[in-house]
Amino acid sequence: MAVASEISAQLSRCPCGANLAFLDCHGRDLPRPGVEPVAQPVVVVGSLPTLKLDLACGQSPREHFEGVDLHAPNAKHKWDLTSYPWPLADSSVLALHCSHYIEHIEMGYVSNDGTPVRPGHPEARDAFFRFFDECYRVLVDGGMMDVICPAASSDRAFQDPTHRRFIPCVTFNYLNRDWRQHEKLDHYRVDCHFEGGYAPIPHPELEMRHFQARERLMERERNWVRDWHARLVAKK
């Protein structure tokens, strides 16, 4: 997967048929890492979906996104994200936003419908992969997913007793089919194929350091990177 600065060059053409890059066409009003989105309507061409969902939105759904949360009072859609399939058709969603949820996904194996099972079960796959496979299923080809989670090297990853996973940035590589094949991990029970990249959401003081010092601190010391922001593009 690419570093954040290379993401735009790798995005596919917009599925509306306009022969433009997705970010220059229907994806132009989607959020960029570290930049608040500018409110503007999505222009519908043909049957291109316009639905944008904020998964596990909590009490503050993202602006211009419909919130999905089983318990949050402000969520428009109340369904259990751990029960599959979600009540959505294949390739029916333009964009997904998911902030501070994936670290709560249970460490265990589930069946196709999300029921916890033992590793030897014929449908068993890691609950993390099952979640992203469902995200991939509902996204349109070229649809974008923004994921924000605590960095494993940050105390933010461990402070919440309901966190079940501790995620370094390279974990997102496992969501790319080409990378899995290259690393001889294509026997893993996961189907999704996302391209894109990730960028750190660092401690503010880090921005004042020389870039070589920043890289050294992020690699070797804790709490300089607070969160990871991954921008994933579904390739079908």
ZINORHU-V725513 format. One record per pair of residues at least 24 apart in sequence whose ideal C-beta (glycine too) atoms are under 10 Angstrom apart, sorted by sequence separation. I is the first residue (numbers start at 1). GAP is how many residues later the second one is. If there is no record, write none. Layout:
BEGIN
I & GAP
I & GAP
END
This chain:
BEGIN
8 & 24
26 & 24
39 & 24
40 & 24
53 & 24
81 & 24
82 & 24
105 & 24
172 & 24
173 & 24
200 & 24
201 & 24
202 & 24
7 & 25
18 & 25
37 & 25
39 & 25
56 & 25
103 & 25
105 & 25
147 & 25
172 & 25
173 & 25
200 & 25
201 & 25
202 & 25
7 & 26
37 & 26
38 & 26
55 & 26
84 & 26
102 & 26
105 & 26
172 & 26
199 & 26
200 & 26
201 & 26
16 & 27
18 & 27
36 & 27
37 & 27
66 & 27
83 & 27
84 & 27
85 & 27
105 & 27
171 & 27
200 & 27
201 & 27
4 & 28
16 & 28
17 & 28
37 & 28
68 & 28
82 & 28
84 & 28
85 & 28
86 & 28
147 & 28
169 & 28
170 & 28
199 & 28
200 & 28
201 & 28
4 & 29
16 & 29
17 & 29
68 & 29
84 & 29
85 & 29
102 & 29
169 & 29
199 & 29
200 & 29
4 & 30
15 & 30
16 & 30
18 & 30
65 & 30
67 & 30
68 & 30
83 & 30
84 & 30
101 & 30
102 & 30
145 & 30
168 & 30
169 & 30
198 & 30
199 & 30
14 & 31
15 & 31
16 & 31
17 & 31
31 & 31
55 & 31
64 & 31
65 & 31
82 & 31
83 & 31
84 & 31
169 & 31
198 & 31
199 & 31
15 & 32
16 & 32
31 & 32
65 & 32
69 & 32
82 & 32
83 & 32
197 & 32
198 & 32
199 & 32
15 & 33
31 & 33
53 & 33
62 & 33
64 & 33
81 & 33
82 & 33
98 & 33
197 & 33
198 & 33
14 & 34
15 & 34
30 & 34
31 & 34
80 & 34
82 & 34
98 & 34
196 & 34
197 & 34
198 & 34
29 & 35
30 & 35
53 & 35
62 & 35
196 & 35
197 & 35
61 & 36
62 & 36
128 & 36
194 & 36
195 & 36
196 & 36
197 & 36
51 & 37
62 & 37
98 & 37
127 & 37
128 & 37
194 & 37
195 & 37
196 & 37
127 & 38
194 & 38
195 & 38
196 & 38
49 & 39
60 & 39
96 & 39
128 & 39
136 & 39
193 & 39
194 & 39
195 & 39
196 & 39
49 & 40
53 & 40
57 & 40
96 & 40
132 & 40
135 & 40
192 & 40
193 & 40
194 & 40
195 & 40
51 & 41
52 & 41
53 & 41
54 & 41
55 & 41
56 & 41
57 & 41
58 & 41
193 & 41
194 & 41
49 & 42
51 & 42
52 & 42
53 & 42
54 & 42
55 & 42
56 & 42
57 & 42
58 & 42
93 & 42
96 & 42
132 & 42
133 & 42
192 & 42
193 & 42
49 & 43
50 & 43
51 & 43
52 & 43
53 & 43
54 & 43
55 & 43
56 & 43
58 & 43
96 & 43
128 & 43
132 & 43
192 & 43
193 & 43
47 & 44
49 & 44
50 & 44
51 & 44
52 & 44
53 & 44
54 & 44
55 & 44
56 & 44
57 & 44
93 & 44
95 & 44
192 & 44
49 & 45
50 & 45
51 & 45
52 & 45
53 & 45
54 & 45
56 & 45
82 & 45
91 & 45
92 & 45
93 & 45
94 & 45
95 & 45
102 & 45
103 & 45
104 & 45
129 & 45
48 & 46
49 & 46
55 & 46
56 & 46
84 & 46
88 & 46
90 & 46
91 & 46
92 & 46
93 & 46
94 & 46
101 & 46
102 & 46
103 & 46
128 & 46
129 & 46
154 & 46
54 & 47
55 & 47
84 & 47
90 & 47
91 & 47
92 & 47
93 & 47
96 & 47
97 & 47
98 & 47
99 & 47
100 & 47
101 & 47
102 & 47
103 & 47
128 & 47
145 & 47
147 & 47
153 & 47
154 & 47
56 & 48
82 & 48
85 & 48
86 & 48
89 & 48
90 & 48
91 & 48
92 & 48
94 & 48
95 & 48
96 & 48
97 & 48
98 & 48
99 & 48
100 & 48
101 & 48
102 & 48
126 & 48
154 & 48
82 & 49
84 & 49
85 & 49
86 & 49
88 & 49
89 & 49
90 & 49
91 & 49
94 & 49
95 & 49
96 & 49
97 & 49
98 & 49
99 & 49
100 & 49
103 & 49
145 & 49
147 & 49
149 & 49
151 & 49
154 & 49
169 & 49
81 & 50
84 & 50
88 & 50
90 & 50
91 & 50
93 & 50
94 & 50
95 & 50
96 & 50
97 & 50
98 & 50
99 & 50
100 & 50
144 & 50
146 & 50
151 & 50
83 & 51
86 & 51
87 & 51
88 & 51
92 & 51
95 & 51
96 & 51
97 & 51
98 & 51
143 & 51
145 & 51
147 & 51
150 & 51
151 & 51
42 & 52
82 & 52
85 & 52
86 & 52
91 & 52
93 & 52
144 & 52
149 & 52
42 & 53
81 & 53
84 & 53
85 & 53
103 & 53
139 & 53
142 & 53
148 & 53
81 & 54
103 & 54
136 & 54
137 & 54
103 & 55
136 & 55
137 & 55
139 & 55
175 & 55
100 & 56
104 & 56
108 & 56
133 & 56
136 & 56
169 & 56
172 & 56
176 & 56
103 & 57
107 & 57
133 & 57
135 & 57
136 & 57
168 & 57
171 & 57
175 & 57
178 & 57
104 & 58
105 & 58
106 & 58
107 & 58
132 & 58
133 & 58
134 & 58
136 & 58
170 & 58
172 & 58
177 & 58
103 & 59
104 & 59
105 & 59
106 & 59
107 & 59
129 & 59
130 & 59
132 & 59
133 & 59
135 & 59
169 & 59
171 & 59
172 & 59
175 & 59
176 & 59
100 & 60
103 & 60
104 & 60
105 & 60
129 & 60
130 & 60
132 & 60
167 & 60
168 & 60
169 & 60
172 & 60
102 & 61
103 & 61
104 & 61
129 & 61
130 & 61
131 & 61
167 & 61
169 & 61
102 & 62
103 & 62
105 & 62
126 & 62
128 & 62
129 & 62
130 & 62
132 & 62
100 & 63
102 & 63
103 & 63
125 & 63
126 & 63
129 & 63
167 & 63
30 & 64
31 & 64
103 & 64
125 & 64
126 & 64
30 & 65
102 & 65
124 & 65
125 & 65
153 & 65
157 & 65
29 & 66
31 & 66
123 & 66
125 & 66
153 & 66
27 & 67
30 & 67
151 & 67
153 & 67
155 & 67
156 & 67
26 & 68
27 & 68
153 & 68
154 & 68
155 & 68
26 & 69
102 & 69
153 & 69
154 & 69
156 & 69
157 & 69
102 & 70
152 & 70
153 & 70
154 & 70
156 & 70
157 & 70
151 & 71
153 & 71
154 & 71
155 & 71
156 & 71
22 & 72
151 & 72
153 & 72
154 & 72
151 & 73
152 & 73
153 & 73
154 & 73
151 & 74
154 & 74
150 & 75
151 & 75
15 & 76
55 & 76
150 & 76
151 & 76
152 & 76
150 & 77
151 & 77
149 & 78
150 & 78
15 & 79
55 & 79
148 & 79
149 & 79
55 & 80
109 & 80
148 & 80
149 & 80
65 & 81
147 & 81
148 & 81
149 & 81
53 & 82
147 & 82
148 & 82
146 & 83
147 & 83
62 & 84
146 & 84
147 & 84
53 & 85
145 & 85
146 & 85
147 & 85
53 & 86
145 & 86
146 & 86
51 & 87
144 & 87
145 & 87
144 & 88
145 & 88
49 & 89
51 & 89
143 & 89
144 & 89
145 & 89
49 & 90
50 & 90
55 & 90
143 & 90
144 & 90
49 & 91
52 & 91
142 & 91
143 & 91
48 & 92
51 & 92
52 & 92
53 & 92
54 & 92
55 & 92
141 & 92
142 & 92
143 & 92
47 & 93
139 & 93
141 & 93
142 & 93
143 & 93
48 & 94
49 & 94
139 & 94
140 & 94
141 & 94
142 & 94
48 & 95
139 & 95
141 & 95
136 & 96
138 & 96
139 & 96
140 & 96
135 & 97
137 & 97
139 & 97
136 & 98
135 & 99
136 & 99
137 & 99
132 & 100
136 & 100
30 & 113
31 & 113
33 & 113
26 & 114
30 & 114
32 & 114
27 & 115
30 & 115
31 & 115
33 & 115
26 & 116
27 & 116
30 & 116
25 & 117
26 & 117
27 & 117
22 & 118
26 & 118
22 & 119
23 & 119
22 & 120
21 & 121
22 & 121
23 & 121
22 & 122
16 & 124
15 & 125
14 & 126
15 & 126
16 & 126
14 & 127
15 & 127
100 & 127
13 & 128
14 & 128
15 & 128
99 & 128
102 & 128
12 & 129
13 & 129
12 & 130
99 & 130
11 & 131
12 & 131
98 & 132
11 & 133
98 & 134
96 & 136
7 & 137
96 & 138
93 & 141
91 & 143
91 & 145
90 & 146
33 & 164
33 & 165
34 & 165
3 & 166
33 & 166
33 & 167
34 & 167
1 & 168
33 & 168
1 & 169
1 & 171
1 & 172
1 & 173
1 & 174
2 & 174
1 & 175
1 & 177
1 & 178
12 & 183
11 & 184
10 & 185
11 & 185
10 & 186
10 & 187
7 & 188
8 & 188
7 & 189
8 & 189
6 & 190
7 & 190
6 & 191
7 & 191
4 & 192
5 & 192
7 & 192
1 & 193
2 & 193
4 & 193
1 & 194
2 & 194
3 & 194
4 & 194
5 & 194
1 & 195
2 & 195
3 & 195
4 & 195
34 & 195
1 & 196
2 & 196
3 & 196
4 & 196
33 & 196
1 & 197
32 & 197
33 & 197
31 & 198
33 & 198
32 & 199
31 & 200
30 & 201
27 & 206
23 & 210
22 & 211
11 & 220
12 & 221
15 & 221
11 & 222
12 & 222
7 & 223
8 & 223
10 & 223
12 & 223
7 & 224
11 & 224
12 & 224
4 & 225
7 & 225
10 & 225
4 & 226
7 & 226
4 & 227
1 & 229
2 & 229
1 & 230
1 & 231
END
